[in-house]
Amino acid sequence: MRFIITAQQSTEQETTKEQADFDVELFKAYMRFNEDMHQAGVLVASEGLNPSAPGARIAVANGKRYVMDGPFAESKELVGGFYLIEVPSLEEAIQWALRAPSGFGKDDVLEVRQLTGAGDLPPEILSLIAEAAPTWSASAWQSRDAK
C-alpha cells in the first residue's frame, strides 16, 4: 500500500518557529531520515514544496477550469512537503511518520493518508481506466499493484 505523509505547520501557539539561521545538523537529520526510508526500501519520493505565493490556484466554474487570483490560504494551512512511502499497512506508515525529525516549523503536523490503489476500485472502474488510459494504467496501476 502506498501512503502520502504530508507536512504542515501547526496552528498552535507553541509551534516550532522558523529558524533565522540554517541549521546544518537539523537538515542532516532530515536527510538521514530520507536515507533510512530509502535503505528500508519504503521511500518512493520525498519533496519539499516552495511557498505558494509564486504558484497558482486553479478552480472550476460552470465545468471549466480557470486561474484564481489570490489571496492564497494562510501559510499554516499549506502543505510544506511530503513523503510518499510504500509499506504493508497504515500502522507501519504511522511508525515511519513518528520517526520523522521536526524543527523547521513547516512540518510540526504530519498527516498520513493511504493512496488509492487498483485493489481499492471495483472491476468496472478498472476496466474504464484501462479503456480510457491504456498505457498509463498499465504502468501506473498494474505494475505497482503486482508487487
C-alpha positions as a printed NumPy array, in Angstrom:
array([[  0.   ,   0.   ,   0.   ],
       [  1.143,   3.494,  -0.752],
       [  0.771,   6.316,   1.731],
       [  1.426,  10.027,   1.482],
       [  2.692,  11.75 ,   4.589],
       [  2.167,  15.486,   4.264],
       [  3.922,  18.02 ,   6.46 ],
       [  2.111,  21.114,   7.676],
       [  2.74 ,  23.917,  10.107],
       [  0.941,  23.638,  13.444],
       [ -1.843,  26.07 ,  14.278],
       [ -0.915,  26.021,  17.974],
       [  0.913,  28.943,  19.563],
       [  3.803,  26.817,  20.778],
       [  4.646,  25.659,  17.255],
       [  8.285,  25.397,  16.262],
       [  9.358,  28.781,  14.931],
       [ 11.092,  29.066,  11.587],
       [ 14.764,  29.474,  12.292],
       [ 16.644,  32.58 ,  11.206],
       [ 19.863,  30.66 ,  10.562],
       [ 20.111,  27.454,   8.567],
       [ 20.64 ,  24.551,  10.969],
       [ 23.041,  22.165,   9.245],
       [ 22.62 ,  19.377,  11.812],
       [ 18.829,  19.557,  11.651],
       [ 18.948,  19.46 ,   7.859],
       [ 21.215,  16.411,   8.024],
       [ 18.729,  14.725,  10.388],
       [ 16.037,  15.122,   7.718],
       [ 18.353,  13.702,   5.072],
       [ 19.261,  10.76 ,   7.331],
       [ 15.521,  10.059,   7.738],
       [ 15.182,  10.005,   3.937],
       [ 18.197,   7.698,   3.763],
       [ 16.735,   5.373,   6.407],
       [ 13.481,   5.065,   4.464],
       [ 15.39 ,   4.573,   1.207],
       [ 17.609,   1.881,   2.735],
       [ 14.489,   0.145,   4.125],
       [ 13.018,   0.129,   0.614],
       [  9.88 ,   2.066,   1.557],
       [ 10.591,   5.558,   0.188],
       [  9.055,   6.248,  -3.226],
       [  9.507,  10.055,  -3.207],
       [ 10.2  ,  12.895,  -0.801],
       [  9.946,  16.561,  -1.691],
       [  9.583,  19.924,  -0.051],
       [  7.194,  22.444,  -1.556],
       [  8.076,  26.042,  -2.32 ],
       [  5.876,  28.792,  -0.859],
       [  2.511,  29.174,  -2.569],
       [  2.857,  32.872,  -3.495],
       [  4.731,  32.279,  -6.783],
       [  2.426,  29.332,  -7.595],
       [ -1.096,  29.265,  -8.952],
       [ -4.521,  28.055,  -7.842],
       [ -6.829,  26.553, -10.421],
       [-10.577,  26.323,  -9.719],
       [-13.634,  25.233, -11.687],
       [-16.818,  27.129, -12.512],
       [-19.521,  26.047, -14.943],
       [-17.459,  22.97 , -15.846],
       [-14.376,  24.955, -16.92 ],
       [-11.078,  25.46 , -15.158],
       [ -9.711,  28.942, -14.534],
       [ -6.789,  30.549, -12.713],
       [ -7.802,  32.119,  -9.408],
       [ -6.333,  35.37 ,  -8.22 ],
       [ -5.045,  35.412,  -4.627],
       [ -5.163,  35.591,  -1.759],
       [ -3.788,  32.166,  -1.136],
       [ -4.557,  30.187,   2.002],
       [ -2.758,  31.175,   5.167],
       [  0.671,  29.606,   5.493],
       [ -0.455,  27.41 ,   8.397],
       [ -2.915,  25.717,   6.031],
       [ -0.379,  24.87 ,   3.359],
       [  1.482,  21.631,   2.846],
       [  5.217,  22.182,   3.305],
       [  6.329,  18.894,   1.824],
       [  5.588,  15.215,   1.58 ],
       [  6.907,  11.69 ,   1.795],
       [  5.455,   9.027,  -0.482],
       [  6.083,   5.595,   1.001],
       [  5.097,   2.036,   0.197],
       [  4.526,  -0.171,   3.246],
       [  2.204,  -3.079,   4.093],
       [ -0.101,  -1.192,   6.494],
       [ -1.285,   2.095,   7.955],
       [  0.364,   1.093,  11.232],
       [  3.78 ,   0.851,   9.551],
       [  3.228,   4.197,   7.792],
       [  2.436,   5.759,  11.169],
       [  5.592,   4.251,  12.665],
       [  7.677,   5.882,   9.921],
       [  5.924,   9.222,  10.479],
       [  6.664,   9.03 ,  14.205],
       [ 10.383,   8.727,  13.377],
       [ 10.413,  11.876,  11.224],
       [ 12.514,  14.746,  12.546],
       [ 10.976,  18.155,  13.187],
       [ 12.245,  21.635,  13.761],
       [ 11.93 ,  23.654,  10.569],
       [  8.5  ,  24.919,  11.636],
       [  6.73 ,  23.842,   8.455],
       [  6.306,  20.209,   9.479],
       [  5.004,  20.188,  13.032],
       [  1.916,  18.231,  11.936],
       [  2.197,  15.141,   9.746],
       [ -0.891,  13.692,   8.089],
       [ -0.783,  10.077,   6.89 ],
       [ -3.225,   9.083,   4.143],
       [ -3.437,   5.979,   2.002],
       [ -3.382,   6.463,  -1.757],
       [ -5.981,   4.721,  -3.875],
       [ -4.674,   1.552,  -5.485],
       [ -6.183,  -0.717,  -8.097],
       [ -7.285,  -3.079,  -5.33 ],
       [ -9.445,  -0.307,  -3.882],
       [-11.528,   0.07 ,  -7.043],
       [-14.316,  -2.109,  -8.424],
       [-13.554,  -4.091, -11.619],
       [-15.876,  -1.941, -13.745],
       [-13.909,   1.196, -12.79 ],
       [-10.613,  -0.563, -13.549],
       [-11.999,  -1.516, -16.979],
       [-12.947,   2.102, -17.66 ],
       [ -9.481,   3.261, -16.639],
       [ -7.809,   0.688, -18.901],
       [-10.067,   1.686, -21.796],
       [ -9.542,   5.437, -21.409],
       [ -5.846,   5.372, -20.474],
       [ -4.331,   2.05 , -21.561],
       [ -0.637,   2.906, -21.378],
       [ -0.91 ,   4.92 , -18.173],
       [ -2.992,   2.28 , -16.414],
       [ -0.573,  -0.457, -17.48 ],
       [  2.361,   1.41 , -15.981],
       [  0.733,   3.132, -13.013],
       [ -1.723,   0.562, -11.693],
       [ -0.772,  -2.883, -12.891],
       [  2.973,  -2.769, -12.354],
       [  2.614,  -1.149,  -8.936],
       [ -0.064,  -3.484,  -7.664],
       [  1.78 ,  -6.556,  -8.957],
       [  4.356,  -6.102,  -6.184]])
